[in-house]
Amino acid sequence: MLLGLFSKLLLYAYSSHFKRSFFVSAASPSDRFKGDILQNGKKICAVSGSWLTAIDFDKKEFFKFESDKYEAPTPVDHPLPSDSRFRDDLKSLSKGDYDDAQKKKVVLEEIQRRDRKLRARFNPTDGEDSTH
């Protein structure tokens, strides 16, 4: 926690407001979120918006994805080996080998699950408040 700042977001897809059935659509789109920014446990700002359109802080629009310009990622001379462009499944996918890409993706997901279990085993508080 940097400078005592903490954010807790409620994703509508996981809230009680998100009700879905065969005949009824969602009460709120699943890309919406809302929450608070806290500093040392005290609320300093409300945050809300959509991952796809805009972000508001205290009901003031901070960023609108349609109209605000943003910096595109800049290629670097020596990217980290963990750069997602180096993933084996994506290499296969770009070559059009969908079966091999799927197999490699499954292997990667198994590694990620094993890693998550190990982290939880050796650091039980890791990810306790996780929203992913």
N, C-alpha and C positions, 0 to 999 in steps of 0.2 A: 504494500500500500504506500504509494508515493504521497508525501505531504498529508497523510491522513485521509486521502480521498478514496472513496469507494462508491461504486454504482451498483444498484440492484434493479434489474429490468424484469418486467413481466412480459413474456411473449404471449400474445393472444392465443396462439395455437395451443398453449398449455394451460391457459387460465380457465376459470369456470365460465367465462363469457363465450368461450368457443364451443358451441354445441352443434353437432352435425348428425344428421341421420340420412336415411335414404331419400326422404322427401323434403327435408329442410336443409337449406344451405347454412354456412357458417354465419354466426351473428356478426363477426368481424373478420376481415381478411387476415390470413395467417402471417402476412408480412408486417403487421403492425406491432408496435411495442410501446411501453410506457414504464416509467420508473422514476427514481430519485437519485440525485448525486448527493452523497453525504460527506461531510468532513468531520473526522473525529466523532462519528455517530450522530451528528446533527445535520438535518436536511438543509442544503444550501440552494438547491435548484431542482426543478422538475424537468424531466426529459421525456419526449414522446416523438412518435413519427412512424416511418415506414422504411424498411431496408431498401425499398425500391423508389421512393419519391423524395422525401424530405425529413430533416431532423429539426425538432423545435426544442428550445430551452426556455422554460417559463413562458410557454405559449408564444414565443418569438421565433420566427423561422430563422434558423442558423444556416442551413444549407439546403438547396433545392437541386436535386440531381439533374433535372431536365435543363436548367438554365445556367447553373453555376459551373464555371470552368474548373477543372481539377488537373493536376499534373499526372500525366501518364508515367508509368514506371520507366525509369531510365536504365538501359542496359549497362552493365558494368563489365570491366575487362576480365575480372577473375571472380565469377559468381561462386557462392558456396556450393559444396557438393549436395547439400540438402535442397537446393533450388528445385522447385517442382518441375521445371522443364527437363530435368534429368531422370524423371521417373520412368522406369522400364515399361510400365503399362501405357504411358502416353506416347512413348516412342513407337510401340507396336501399333497403337491406335492411329498415329499419324501416317504409318505405312499402309494402313488399311487392313491390318491383320487383327480383326475383331476378336477372334477366338483366343489368340495369344494374349491380347490386351486384357481380356476378361480374366484369364488365368492369372496373369501377373497382378491384376488388381485384387483378386481374392487373396493371393499370397501377401500383398502389402497390408490388406485389412486384417489378416490373421496376425501379422507382426504388430500392428497397432493395438489390437485387442490384448495380446500378450503383454505388450509394454504397459498398457493401462492397468492391467491386473498387477503387474510388478510394482508400479508406482503406488497403487492403493495398498499393497501389502507392506511396503517399506515406509510409506508416508500416508497413514490413514486419513489425515485431514486434507490431503491434496484433492482438490476438486469438490470439496464438500458443498460449496455454494455455487458450483458450476451450473451454467444455464445452457450448456451445449448438449 
